[in-house]
Amino acid sequence: MGHDHGHDPGHRHPHDPDHDHEHEHAHAHEHAHEHAHEHEHAPPLPRDAGLAKLLFLDAPSGLAGDMIVAALVDLGVPKTVVTDAIAAVAITGFHLHWGERVRSGIVATALDVHVDAAQPERSYASVRRLLEASRLGEGVKAIAGQTFLRLAQAEARVHRTSVDAVHLHEVGAVDAIVDVVGSAAALDYLGAEVIVSPLPMGRGFVKAAHGKLPLPAPATVECLAGLATYDAGVDFEFVTPTGAAIVGAHARRSERWPSMAPERVGWGAGHAELADRPNLLRAVLGSPAPAAARGSREGATHAVLEANVDDASGELAAVWIEALLAAGALDAWATPITMKKGRPALTIAALAPIERAEAVGSAMLRETTSLGLRRHDVVRMERPRATRDVDTPYGRISVKVAGGPYGPPQVKPEFDACVAAARAHGVPVREVLRATMAAAAEQLDELRTP
């Protein structure tokens, strides 16, 4: 599964599309584009600087995992957030090099992963175990896990095999793990809603572990399902599978440019020199425009879908709710109602992000016995949320913290983690919940009284 691509660090990047993508150290002419002198950097962003804000990845030259990480560090995510996360995973035989490259006069951050020792061929299952056994926080683990799952599911569809049977080949190597974990740590640190621009698709072929593949690579196309793409008209790999998996798993939607007030901008540099455009990824952090300014159609952020059924048991309703959540609903529920002629029935309903509404509606019609459904596009007001880890006498427990200008922050322990800790220590769950709330009040700055 996977292959090495035009943007990835430590590889050659000729414009000939029919080139071999095996590991090489960067050539001297690539390093010649690094920016040698220091320039003024914006102050680092604080944790959760992106809560209730948009993170727009503007990618006229495509994107790769290293470009995403570099752009987010250039934006203001402290470099240590990335390096500490990578150090928390049990991988060796590599070192990182941070630098700068100039593209069309723009100074951008660049990240190289230099492989110092042979790396094992890893399966998706082995990468999943690697993440689970790491010292990463639960939020970072979840984001990285979703990225690798997106990639593995894409490869499983291409090769007509099960997800656990997928082998990652080069994509499972250390450089891809660095990109996925580093981007997960940066996204978790910011806490922003991710939007990506329509992505350019290149032409030609690439040599990979499975043989010669057409561009865009099959896994890349699968990972980008639901996001906008267009023909770039150039024989080059603009979007790598790793980059596609990151935005495919975490971007809420595609837009040319979202309605937002920009606040910070970061630039990430690719490794290849392109003749027709600067090889750059721009990350823009800003506040979304009010819904009224965007217009009612664009202003809708979510959709409520519902259908009335009068021939469903409670067991069936539970299965339907599970299917709606699997299709992308944020929540799903069943409400008892009385229909005409006094017939008892249920309203099956779901709340979905606007970009998942079609998929959730299709699942509702497919799974339930209803012949139709109702859809209401809505704007959801919500408190900005973040996941935090706190240390308790029963181990490290994750809590969700909801903030914003709506009164004191709310904190809620992850119940499943509390249950597991209670079983491991032979105490009631309520005791773990109490200890977790006390630890959160003591350890989290946002919960402390000024």
BAMIRO-995391 format. One record per residue: x negated, y negated, z negated of N, C-alpha, C in turn. Coordinates in steps of 0.02 Angstrom, whole numbers, padded with zeros to 5 digits, always signed. Example, Ala and Ser with C-alpha at 12.3 -4.5 7.8 and 13.67 -1.06 7.14 Angstrom:
BEGIN
-00660+00284-00390-00615+00225-00390-00660+00165-00390;-00642+00112-00354-00684+00053-00357-00645-00002-00394;
This chain:
BEGIN
-00042+00059+00000+00000+00000+00000-00043-00061+00000;-00028-00108+00043-00061-00172+00041-00124-00174+00083;-00151-00233+00091-00211-00246+00130-00237-00314+00112;-00296-00330+00135-00327-00394+00119-00312-00443+00175;-00301-00506+00158-00272-00552+00206-00311-00617+00212;-00289-00657+00260-00325-00717+00279-00338-00766+00224;-00294-00769+00173-00305-00817+00120-00344-00788+00062;-00347-00723+00056-00372-00693-00005-00446-00706-00015;-00468-00711-00079-00537-00730-00093-00586-00676-00074;-00647-00699-00055-00701-00652-00043-00694-00611+00020;-00656-00634+00069-00646-00598+00130-00658-00643+00190;-00673-00614+00247-00685-00655+00306-00619-00676+00337;-00621-00731+00373-00559-00760+00398-00566-00786+00469;-00585-00744+00518-00588-00768+00587-00518-00781+00613;-00514-00820+00667-00449-00834+00696-00424-00776+00740;-00469-00729+00758-00448-00671+00796-00401-00630+00753;-00337-00620+00774-00290-00585+00731-00305-00512+00725;-00343-00484+00771-00357-00412+00769-00424-00401+00735;-00426-00417+00670-00489-00411+00635-00483-00365+00575;-00541-00340+00554-00542-00293+00498-00538-00333+00433;-00499-00308+00385-00488-00345+00322-00521-00309+00263;-00580-00283+00273-00614-00251+00217-00652-00303+00176;-00671-00283+00115-00704-00330+00069-00770-00355+00097;-00780-00421+00091-00845-00452+00104-00852-00510+00056;-00913-00528+00043-00924-00590+00005-00913-00649+00051;-00894-00706+00023-00879-00764+00063-00942-00786+00101;-00933-00807+00164-00989-00829+00204-01011-00899+00184;-01071-00916+00204-01100-00980+00185-01058-01038+00212;-01030-01030+00272-00992-01087+00300-00929-01100+00261;-00902-01049+00227-00843-01061+00185-00863-01102+00124;-00919-01084+00093-00940-01122+00034-00961-01193+00052;-00979-01204+00114-00999-01272+00133-00942-01321+00127;-00880-01295+00126-00822-01339+00121-00804-01354+00049;-00840-01325+00001-00825-01339-00069-00846-01410-00085;-00809-01441-00129-00820-01511-00146-00870-01513-00203;-00928-01540-00192-00982-01535-00240-00975-01584-00298;-00947-01643-00287-00946-01693-00340-00882-01689-00380;-00886-01715-00441-00829-01716-00485-00781-01772-00465;-00718-01760-00473-00670-01814-00464-00622-01814-00522;-00586-01868-00530-00543-01876-00588-00483-01830-00584;-00473-01791-00637-00416-01746-00641-00362-01776-00686;-00301-01761-00672-00246-01782-00716-00251-01744-00782;-00226-01772-00836-00228-01736-00900-00189-01672-00896;-00209-01621-00935-00173-01557-00933-00100-01565-00953;-00059-01526-00923+00012-01525-00941+00022-01487-01005;+00068-01508-01048+00083-01469-01108+00126-01408-01091;+00126-01360-01135+00169-01301-01125+00241-01323-01119;+00277-01289-01074+00348-01303-01061+00359-01370-01027;+00307-01397-00996+00315-01461-00961+00365-01456-00904;+00379-01396-00880+00426-01387-00825+00497-01370-00845;+00511-01366-00910+00579-01350-00931+00628-01401-00904;+00683-01377-00875+00735-01418-00845+00709-01458-00785;+00652-01436-00756+00624-01469-00698+00615-01420-00640;+00596-01446-00582+00585-01405-00523+00510-01400-00509;+00489-01341-00490+00422-01331-00464+00429-01312-00391;+00410-01358-00347+00417-01348-00275+00351-01328-00245;+00349-01270-00213+00290-01247-00178+00298-01264-00104;+00263-01315-00082+00266-01339-00014+00211-01305+00026;+00229-01261+00072+00181-01216+00103+00181-01220+00180;+00162-01277+00209+00160-01281+00282+00107-01236+00313;+00058-01215+00273+00006-01169+00297+00013-01100+00265;+00072-01086+00238+00083-01022+00206+00055-01021+00135;+00048-00962+00108+00024-00956+00040-00002-00885+00027;-00045-00881-00023-00072-00818-00048-00077-00824-00123;-00089-00768-00156-00091-00769-00229-00142-00817-00258;-00203-00817-00230-00255-00861-00256-00238-00935-00244;-00204-00950-00189-00184-01019-00175-00132-01043-00225;-00085-00998-00244-00034-01016-00293-00066-01031-00360;-00111-00987-00383-00144-00998-00447-00184-01063-00446;-00222-01074-00392-00263-01135-00387-00220-01198-00387;-00164-01196-00351-00120-01255-00348-00090-01271-00416;-00073-01220-00455-00042-01231-00521-00094-01257-00571;-00156-01234-00565-00209-01262-00607-00223-01334-00588;-00224-01348-00523-00234-01416-00500-00177-01461-00522;-00118-01433-00527-00059-01471-00550-00067-01493-00622;-00101-01453-00662-00110-01471-00732-00104-01414-00781;-00089-01353-00758-00091-01295-00803-00163-01285-00826;-00177-01284-00891-00246-01276-00913-00277-01211-00885;-00338-01216-00863-00372-01159-00833-00375-01100-00882;-00380-01116-00947-00385-01063-00997-00321-01022-01001;-00264-01051-00983-00202-01013-00982-00208-00954-00934;-00239-00967-00876-00249-00914-00826-00304-00866-00848;-00361-00892-00868-00417-00848-00885-00404-00806-00947;-00370-00834-00996-00353-00795-01056-00305-00738-01039;-00258-00752-00995-00210-00699-00976-00246-00643-00939;-00291-00661-00893-00328-00610-00856-00371-00569-00903;-00401-00602-00953-00443-00567-01002-00402-00519-01046;-00337-00530-01050-00294-00488-01092-00276-00422-01058;-00297-00413-00995-00283-00351-00958-00348-00312-00952;-00344-00247-00961-00404-00204-00963-00429-00189-00893;-00457-00240-00860-00489-00232-00795-00559-00262-00798;-00606-00231-00764-00676-00254-00765-00704-00252-00694;-00767-00270-00689-00801-00266-00625-00788-00324-00579;-00778-00383-00606-00765-00443-00565-00782-00505-00605;-00789-00560-00571-00793-00625-00604-00758-00677-00561;-00736-00731-00593-00699-00784-00559-00745-00843-00544;-00732-00875-00489-00767-00937-00472-00714-00990-00454;-00714-01043-00492-00670-01100-00478-00710-01153-00440;-00682-01179-00388-00715-01231-00350-00666-01279-00320;-00690-01320-00275-00648-01368-00239-00665-01365-00165;-00616-01374-00123-00626-01378-00051-00590-01440-00024;-00618-01467+00029-00590-01527+00060-00556-01505+00125;-00493-01522+00131-00455-01507+00191-00422-01572+00214;-00443-01598+00272-00415-01661+00298-00421-01717+00247;-00476-01719+00211-00488-01771+00162-00455-01759+00095;-00415-01707+00088-00382-01692+00025-00425-01643-00014;-00441-01661-00076-00481-01618-00120-00434-01571-00157;-00444-01506-00148-00399-01456-00177-00439-01406-00218;-00407-01377-00268-00438-01325-00308-00438-01259-00270;-00492-01220-00279-00498-01155-00247-00518-01104-00299;-00493-01043-00290-00509-00988-00336-00537-00930-00295;-00595-00904-00315-00624-00845-00285-00628-00790-00338;-00610-00730-00319-00620-00671-00362-00676-00631-00331;-00733-00629-00364-00791-00592-00339-00792-00523-00372;-00787-00471-00332-00786-00402-00357-00858-00378-00364;-00877-00359-00425-00946-00338-00439-00955-00262-00441;-00900-00225-00446-00905-00153-00451-00847-00121-00414;-00855-00058-00395-00802-00023-00360-00739-00020-00403;-00682-00027-00371-00618-00027-00406-00579+00036-00387;-00542+00064-00435-00503+00123-00418-00443+00106-00375;-00420+00156-00337-00357+00147-00302-00301+00156-00353;-00258+00107-00358-00207+00107-00410-00138+00117-00380;-00098+00156-00415-00027+00163-00396+00013+00110-00432;+00075+00101-00411+00118+00054-00446+00128+00075-00518;+00136+00140-00529+00145+00165-00598+00085+00148-00641;+00024+00154-00614-00036+00140-00655-00041+00065-00669;-00023+00023-00621-00024-00049-00633+00028-00068-00686;+00086-00036-00682+00138-00050-00732+00113-00031-00802;+00081+00026-00808+00054+00046-00873-00001-00002-00896;-00041-00026-00849-00094-00074-00866-00064-00137-00895;-00010-00162-00866+00023-00222-00892+00054-00209-00960;+00087-00152-00967+00121-00136-01030+00071-00130-01087;+00012-00104-01073-00038-00094-01126-00079-00156-01139;-00069-00209-01101-00110-00269-01108-00089-00310-01169;-00130-00361-01183-00115-00407-01239-00078-00469-01215;-00048-00465-01156-00009-00521-01130+00053-00533-01171;+00075-00595-01175+00140-00610-01205+00196-00580-01165;+00253-00571-01196+00308-00537-01163+00333-00576-01102;+00332-00642-01106+00354-00681-01048+00309-00671-00988;+00244-00671-00999+00196-00660-00944+00202-00589-00917;+00209-00541-00962+00218-00471-00941+00279-00464-00895;+00333-00497-00915+00395-00491-00876+00386-00521-00806;+00356-00579-00801+00347-00611-00736+00300-00570-00693;+00243-00548-00720+00197-00507-00682+00229-00441-00661;+00267-00411-00707+00301-00349-00691+00351-00356-00634;+00388-00412-00634+00436-00424-00580+00401-00433-00513;+00343-00466-00515+00305-00476-00452+00282-00410-00423;+00251-00368-00465+00227-00304-00440+00284-00258-00421;+00340-00262-00456+00398-00222-00437+00424-00243-00369;+00426-00308-00356+00448-00333-00290+00403-00304-00235;+00338-00304-00248+00290-00279-00199+00298-00204-00189;+00305-00167-00244+00312-00095-00239+00377-00075-00205;+00431-00110-00219+00494-00096-00186+00489-00109-00111;+00453-00162-00093+00444-00177-00022+00406-00121+00013;+00351-00099-00016+00312-00046+00014+00351+00020+00015;+00391+00032-00037+00431+00093-00037+00481+00095+00020;+00510+00036+00036+00556+00033+00092+00520+00044+00159;+00460+00015+00165+00422+00021+00227+00402+00093+00239;+00378+00127+00186+00352+00194+00194+00402+00249+00177;+00464+00229+00162+00518+00277+00148+00498+00325+00093;+00477+00298+00037+00457+00338-00020+00485+00306-00083;+00475+00339-00140+00499+00311-00203+00450+00258-00228;+00475+00214-00271+00434+00160-00297+00374+00188-00335;+00386+00237-00378+00331+00264-00418+00279+00300-00376;+00298+00322-00316+00251+00358-00272+00208+00310-00231;+00223+00245-00234+00186+00197-00194+00115+00190-00220;+00066+00190-00174-00003+00176-00191-00020+00106-00166;-00055+00068-00208-00065-00002-00194-00127-00016-00151;-00172+00032-00143-00231+00022-00103-00264-00045-00121;-00281-00086-00072-00316-00148-00087-00275-00196-00130;-00208-00196-00120-00167-00242-00158-00167-00224-00232;-00180-00161-00248-00186-00142-00318-00255-00156-00346;-00301-00180-00306-00368-00194-00329-00368-00254-00376;-00427-00267-00404-00431-00316-00457-00411-00386-00434;-00426-00405-00371-00410-00473-00350-00335-00485-00350;-00295-00436-00330-00223-00445-00331-00195-00447-00402;-00224-00406-00446-00202-00408-00516-00217-00476-00546;-00275-00504-00530-00293-00571-00553-00242-00622-00528;-00224-00618-00463-00176-00666-00435-00108-00660-00468;-00085-00599-00477-00018-00588-00504-00015-00609-00577;-00064-00587-00617-00064-00604-00688-00077-00679-00697;-00124-00707-00658-00138-00778-00665-00078-00821-00647;-00043-00804-00593+00016-00843-00574+00072-00834-00626;+00079-00773-00653+00130-00761-00704+00117-00803-00766;+00054-00807-00787+00037-00847-00846+00052-00921-00833;+00036-00946-00773+00048-01016-00758+00123-01031-00754;+00161-00987-00722+00234-00998-00717+00266-00995-00786;+00244-00948-00827+00272-00943-00895+00254-01006-00935;+00195-01032-00926+00173-01092-00962+00215-01152-00943;+00231-01159-00879+00270-01217-00856+00344-01210-00873;+00373-01152-00859+00444-01142-00873+00490-01176-00825;+00467-01193-00765+00507-01230-00717+00545-01183-00670;+00596-01209-00638+00632-01173-00585+00592-01179-00521;+00577-01122-00490+00533-01121-00431+00574-01124-00367;+00554-01169-00323+00583-01175-00256+00525-01172-00206;+00534-01140-00150+00481-01135-00100+00506-01162-00033;+00461-01193+00004+00480-01217+00070+00487-01159+00118;+00521-01167+00175+00520-01115+00226+00449-01098+00245;+00436-01033+00254+00367-01010+00261+00350-00994+00334;+00290-01014+00357+00270-00999+00425+00249-00926+00432;+00270-00895+00486+00252-00826+00500+00204-00824+00559;+00146-00792+00550+00097-00787+00603+00108-00726+00647;+00065-00720+00698+00070-00666+00746+00006-00626+00746;+00006-00571+00786-00053-00531+00793-00049-00467+00754;-00107-00439+00736-00111-00376+00701-00164-00380+00647;-00158-00336+00598-00206-00332+00544-00222-00258+00531;-00286-00243+00517-00305-00175+00500-00299-00166+00425;-00265-00113+00404-00254-00100+00333-00264-00026+00320;-00252-00006+00257-00265+00063+00238-00223+00112+00279;-00163+00091+00300-00119+00136+00338-00131+00131+00413;-00178+00089+00435-00190+00080+00506-00175+00008+00527;-00169-00002+00591-00156-00069+00618-00083-00087+00609;-00070-00145+00580-00002-00168+00566+00012-00234+00601;+00074-00245+00622+00091-00309+00652+00098-00364+00600;+00083-00425+00620+00095-00483+00578+00161-00515+00597;+00198-00540+00547+00184-00534+00476+00187-00461+00453;+00146-00446+00402+00142-00377+00378+00210-00353+00355;+00225-00289+00366+00292-00263+00347+00311-00277+00274;+00264-00268+00228+00280-00280+00157+00295-00353+00145;+00260-00398+00181+00272-00470+00173+00344-00487+00191;+00367-00460+00247+00436-00474+00269+00486-00448+00218;+00474-00388+00192+00520-00360+00142+00521-00402+00079;+00462-00425+00057+00459-00466-00004+00495-00533+00003;+00499-00558+00064+00528-00624+00075+00603-00622+00090;+00635-00564+00080+00707-00558+00092+00745-00613+00055;+00787-00649+00090+00827-00702+00060+00795-00771+00064;+00732-00776+00083+00698-00840+00088+00689-00859+00162;+00685-00923+00176+00682-00947+00245+00611-00940+00272;+00606-00919+00336+00542-00915+00371+00550-00943+00441;+00494-00957+00475+00497-00981+00544+00432-00961+00580;+00434-00961+00645+00376-00943+00686+00325-00999+00686;+00264-00984+00663+00212-01034+00662+00176-01042+00728;+00186-00994+00773+00156-00999+00840+00082-00990+00842;+00052-00959+00791-00020-00950+00787-00036-00879+00768;-00090-00852+00797-00114-00785+00779-00154-00789+00715;-00120-00785+00659-00152-00790+00594-00104-00765+00541;-00131-00738+00487-00088-00715+00432-00079-00771+00382;-00024-00806+00387-00011-00864+00344+00013-00844+00275;+00050-00790+00268+00078-00769+00204+00055-00697+00190;+00023-00687+00134+00000-00621+00114+00055-00584+00075;+00051-00518+00072+00100-00482+00031+00101-00504-00042;+00042-00518-00071+00040-00539-00140+00075-00607-00149;+00060-00654-00105+00094-00719-00108+00168-00712-00096;+00187-00669-00049+00258-00658-00035+00293-00627-00095;+00260-00582-00130+00291-00550-00188+00302-00601-00244;+00254-00647-00253+00261-00696-00307+00322-00741-00293;+00327-00770-00233+00383-00814-00220+00447-00774-00210;+00442-00714-00182+00502-00673-00174+00534-00654-00239;+00493-00643-00290+00519-00623-00356+00542-00682-00398;+00514-00742-00386+00526-00796-00433+00554-00861-00403;+00552-00870-00338+00582-00930-00309+00657-00923-00307;+00692-00973-00330+00765-00971-00332+00795-00980-00263;+00760-01019-00220+00787-01031-00153+00734-01064-00110;+00749-01070-00045+00706-01106+00002+00739-01173+00019;+00697-01225+00023+00720-01291+00045+00663-01326+00080;+00679-01367+00130+00628-01408+00162+00596-01454+00111;+00637-01487+00073+00614-01529+00017+00674-01537-00030;+00668-01516-00092+00726-01521-00138+00737-01594-00159;+00798-01608-00179+00815-01674-00206+00785-01679-00276;+00730-01715-00282+00694-01717-00345+00655-01782-00349;+00635-01800-00410+00590-01857-00422+00522-01828-00439;+00474-01829-00393+00408-01799-00406+00373-01833-00465;+00339-01792-00506+00302-01818-00563+00228-01799-00560;+00213-01739-00539+00143-01717-00534+00135-01676-00470;+00076-01679-00440+00061-01642-00379-00006-01605-00388;-00009-01543-00366-00071-01505-00366-00082-01473-00298;-00145-01463-00281-00163-01434-00216-00205-01372-00226;-00188-01319-00189-00227-01258-00188-00252-01245-00118;-00316-01228-00111-00347-01220-00046-00352-01147-00026;-00336-01133+00037-00350-01068+00066-00423-01065+00089;-00445-01006+00110-00515-00996+00127-00530-01008+00201;-00482-00999+00244-00494-01006+00316-00487-01078+00338;-00525-01097+00388-00517-01161+00421-00468-01151+00479;-00413-01188+00479-00363-01183+00531-00369-01242+00578;-00361-01229+00643-00371-01281+00693-00314-01331+00695;-00254-01309+00678-00196-01353+00690-00165-01381+00626;-00192-01365+00567-00163-01389+00504-00212-01377+00447;-00208-01418+00395-00251-01405+00337-00225-01345+00298;-00270-01301+00279-00252-01239+00245-00242-01253+00171;-00185-01282+00154-00170-01306+00086-00100-01285+00065;-00093-01275+00000-00028-01265-00032-00018-01322-00081;+00039-01356-00077+00053-01411-00123+00105-01389-00174;+00090-01399-00238+00136-01385-00292+00160-01452-00321;+00225-01462-00322+00254-01525-00345+00300-01511-00403;+00288-01544-00459+00331-01538-00518+00371-01602-00525;+00437-01596-00533+00478-01655-00540+00547-01640-00568;+00583-01693-00580+00650-01687-00608+00701-01682-00552;+00750-01636-00557+00800-01631-00504+00845-01692-00503;+00867-01711-00443+00914-01767-00437+00981-01747-00467;+01019-01794-00495+01085-01778-00521+01128-01746-00467;+01173-01703-00489+01216-01668-00441+01255-01715-00397;+01279-01770-00426+01318-01817-00386+01277-01847-00329;+01211-01856-00342+01168-01885-00290+01155-01835-00234;+01160-01770-00249+01146-01719-00199+01207-01702-00157;+01265-01723-00180+01326-01705-00144+01354-01640-00171;+01419-01631-00164+01451-01574-00197+01426-01507-00172;+01411-01501-00106+01390-01437-00079+01321-01418-00105;+01273-01465-00099+01206-01452-00123+01204-01451-00199;+01250-01485-00231+01248-01491-00303+01266-01427-00339;+01302-01382-00306+01321-01319-00339+01258-01278-00353;+01250-01258-00415+01192-01219-00434+01209-01145-00444;+01273-01132-00459+01294-01063-00472+01363-01051-00442;+01381-00988-00439+01448-00970-00415+01480-00922-00464;+01545-00930-00475+01585-00883-00514+01626-00842-00465;+01619-00778-00468+01656-00732-00425+01700-00689-00468;+01762-00677-00445+01808-00637-00486+01859-00602-00442;+01881-00545-00467+01931-00505-00433+01976-00471-00484;+02041-00466-00469+02088-00432-00512+02097-00360-00489;+02093-00313-00534+02103-00242-00518+02152-00212-00569;+02197-00172-00544+02247-00143-00589+02242-00067-00592;+02186-00039-00570+02179+00034-00570+02111+00054-00596;+02087+00019-00647+02020+00032-00672+02022+00051-00746;+01982+00100-00764+01972+00118-00834+01915+00078-00863;+01907+00081-00928+01852+00046-00960+01785+00072-00937;+01781+00138-00925+01718+00167-00902+01699+00139-00833;+01748+00134-00788+01734+00106-00722+01713+00033-00727;+01746-00005-00769+01729-00075-00777+01656-00083-00800;+01634-00039-00844+01565-00042-00868+01516-00029-00811;+01532+00019-00767+01490+00034-00710+01488-00026-00662;+01545-00057-00651+01548-00114-00606+01506-00172-00632;+01511-00185-00697+01472-00239-00727+01397-00226-00718;+01377-00164-00728+01307-00146-00718+01284-00158-00646;+01328-00142-00598+01311-00152-00528+01306-00226-00510;+01349-00268-00539+01346-00340-00526+01282-00370-00554;+01262-00348-00613+01199-00373-00641+01140-00351-00599;+01142-00289-00574+01087-00264-00532+01083-00304-00466;+01140-00329-00443+01141-00367-00380+01116-00439-00389;+01104-00460-00451+01078-00527-00462+01121-00573-00504;+01177-00548-00531+01219-00590-00574+01182-00605-00639;+01190-00665-00664+01162-00683-00729+01204-00655-00786;+01268-00648-00774+01313-00619-00823+01373-00590-00786;+01405-00542-00815+01465-00511-00786+01509-00488-00843;+01575-00488-00832+01621-00472-00886+01688-00448-00858;+01727-00419-00902+01795-00396-00885+01843-00425-00936;+01898-00453-00911+01949-00484-00954+02016-00450-00944;+02048-00426-00998+02115-00396-00989+02166-00449-00968;+02207-00432-00920+02260-00478-00897+02323-00437-00885;+02379-00472-00876+02442-00441-00858+02464-00468-00790;+02473-00423-00742+02491-00444-00674+02567-00439-00665;+02590-00450-00605+02662-00449-00591+02692-00381-00611;+02755-00383-00629+02792-00325-00652+02763-00295-00715;+02725-00337-00752+02699-00316-00816+02642-00266-00813;+02610-00260-00754+02557-00210-00748+02494-00234-00784;+02466-00192-00829+02403-00210-00860+02346-00205-00809;+02299-00250-00813+02244-00251-00764+02183-00284-00795;+02131-00289-00755+02069-00321-00777+02047-00373-00724;+02020-00428-00747+01984-00473-00703+01910-00458-00711;+01879-00437-00656+01807-00424-00655+01774-00488-00629;+01729-00516-00667+01699-00581-00649+01624-00578-00658;+01590-00623-00622+01517-00629-00626+01496-00701-00615;+01443-00720-00647+01410-00784-00636+01344-00770-00602;+01332-00802-00545+01271-00789-00506+01240-00854-00483;+01173-00856-00478+01141-00914-00445+01168-00920-00374;+01172-00981-00349+01205-00992-00285+01174-00951-00229;+01107-00939-00233+01074-00902-00180+01087-00826-00185;+01115-00803-00241+01131-00732-00249+01205-00719-00244;+01244-00771-00232+01317-00764-00232+01341-00714-00180;+01313-00717-00119+01335-00671-00067+01321-00599-00087;+01261-00587-00114+01243-00519-00133+01287-00493-00189;+01302-00536-00238+01344-00516-00294+01416-00505-00270;+01440-00549-00226+01507-00539-00198+01513-00475-00159;+01461-00459-00120+01462-00396-00082+01464-00336-00129;+01426-00340-00184+01427-00285-00233+01495-00278-00265;+01528-00335-00278+01594-00332-00310+01644-00298-00263;+01643-00315-00199+01689-00284-00152+01672-00210-00138;+01607-00195-00140+01586-00127-00128+01603-00081-00187;+01592-00105-00248+01597-00062-00306+01668-00058-00334;+01705-00113-00332+01771-00112-00362+01823-00090-00310;+01885-00083-00333+01940-00064-00289+01976-00124-00260;+01953-00184-00275+01986-00245-00251+01977-00253-00176;+02027-00281-00142+02023-00295-00071+01996-00365-00056;+01987-00405-00108+01962-00473-00099+01937-00501-00164;+01907-00560-00161+01883-00593-00221+01889-00668-00214;+01883-00703-00269+01884-00776-00271+01814-00800-00289;+01793-00854-00257+01727-00883-00272+01735-00957-00287;+01706-00978-00342+01705-01049-00361+01633-01070-00369;+01610-01117-00329+01543-01144-00336+01543-01196-00390;+01497-01192-00436+01498-01235-00495+01428-01263-00508;+01425-01313-00551+01362-01340-00576+01358-01320-00649;+01304-01285-00667+01297-01262-00736+01251-01309-00775;+01275-01333-00832+01232-01368-00879+01202-01316-00926;+01139-01322-00939+01108-01272-00982+01051-01303-01022;+01039-01274-01079+00982-01295-01119+00919-01263-01090;+00865-01302-01084+00802-01271-01062+00779-01219-01112;+00756-01162-01086+00740-01105-01129+00668-01083-01116;+00639-01053-01166+00572-01025-01161+00566-00965-01206;+00524-00918-01188+00511-00859-01230+00446-00869-01267;+00446-00856-01331+00387-00863-01373+00376-00798-01412;+00314-00785-01428+00297-00728-01471+00278-00753-01540;+00304-00722-01592+00286-00739-01661+00261-00677-01696;+00215-00687-01743+00187-00632-01782+00227-00623-01846;+00251-00562-01857+00290-00545-01916+00257-00487-01953;+00279-00472-02013+00253-00413-02048+00267-00348-02010;+00310-00351-01961+00328-00291-01924+00301-00293-01852;+00251-00335-01841+00221-00340-01775+00242-00403-01739;+00219-00409-01678+00235-00468-01637+00303-00459-01605;+00346-00509-01614+00415-00507-01589+00426-00569-01544;+00459-00558-01488+00476-00614-01444+00541-00646-01466;+00544-00712-01459+00605-00749-01473+00619-00796-01415;+00683-00810-01404+00703-00859-01355+00718-00924-01390;+00688-00979-01366+00699-01045-01396+00734-01089-01345;+00791-01116-01364+00829-01161-01321+00823-01232-01348;+00798-01278-01306+00787-01346-01329+00830-01396-01293;+00801-01453-01276+00838-01505-01241+00870-01554-01288;+00901-01606-01259+00931-01659-01300+01001-01641-01324;+01006-01583-01354+01073-01558-01375+01071-01537-01449;+01037-01576-01489+01032-01558-01559+00971-01515-01572;+00966-01488-01633+00907-01449-01652+00899-01388-01606;+00837-01366-01594+00826-01307-01552+00860-01246-01582;+00880-01201-01538+00909-01137-01559+00857-01082-01547;+00854-01035-01592+00807-00980-01584+00844-00914-01592;+00828-00866-01549+00860-00800-01553+00808-00746-01541;+00797-00702-01589+00749-00648-01579+00774-00599-01526;+00725-00568-01490+00742-00516-01443+00765-00455-01482;+00829-00439-01475+00859-00389-01519+00828-00320-01509;+00816-00300-01447+00787-00234-01435+00719-00227-01467;+00679-00281-01465+00613-00279-01498+00620-00273-01573;+00671-00306-01601+00683-00300-01674+00705-00229-01692;+00747-00199-01651+00769-00130-01664+00709-00083-01663;+00666-00092-01612+00607-00048-01607+00561-00057-01667;+00551-00119-01689+00508-00131-01747+00539-00103-01811;+00605-00109-01817+00638-00082-01877+00630-00006-01880;+00638+00027-01825+00630+00100-01824+00558+00120-01839;+00510+00082-01812+00440+00099-01823+00420+00091-01896;+00451+00043-01931+00431+00030-02001+00482+00056-02052;+00535+00086-02028+00584+00115-02074+00621+00065-02117;+00638+00007-02086+00675-00044-02123+00738-00061-02084;+00787-00093-02115+00847-00113-02078+00831-00165-02025;+00870-00165-01973+00860-00214-01920+00869-00285-01947;+00916-00294-01993+00928-00361-02019+00866-00389-02053;+00823-00346-02082+00763-00370-02115+00712-00394-02062;+00708-00359-02006+00663-00382-01953+00689-00448-01923;+00754-00453-01914+00783-00515-01889+00768-00574-01936;+00775-00562-02001+00762-00615-02050+00688-00636-02048;+00644-00586-02047+00572-00601-02046+00552-00637-01981;+00584-00619-01926+00568-00651-01862+00591-00724-01862;+00650-00737-01888+00674-00806-01892+00629-00848-01937;+00607-00820-01993+00563-00856-02038+00496-00870-02005;+00469-00821-01969+00405-00830-01935+00411-00882-01880;+00468-00882-01844+00477-00932-01792+00479-01002-01821;+00514-01011-01876+00518-01077-01907+00450-01101-01931;+00407-01055-01951+00341-01073-01976+00290-01083-01921;+00295-01043-01867+00241-01042-01817+00254-01084-01756;+00317-01099-01739+00333-01134-01678+00342-01209-01691;+00303-01249-01657+00305-01322-01669+00374-01351-01654;+00407-01325-01601+00470-01355-01581+00527-01344-01632;+00515-01298-01681+00566-01285-01731+00552-01321-01797;+00496-01352-01802+00477-01383-01865+00509-01451-01871;+00530-01469-01931+00560-01534-01944+00505-01587-01944;+00513-01643-01906+00462-01695-01904+00448-01722-01974;
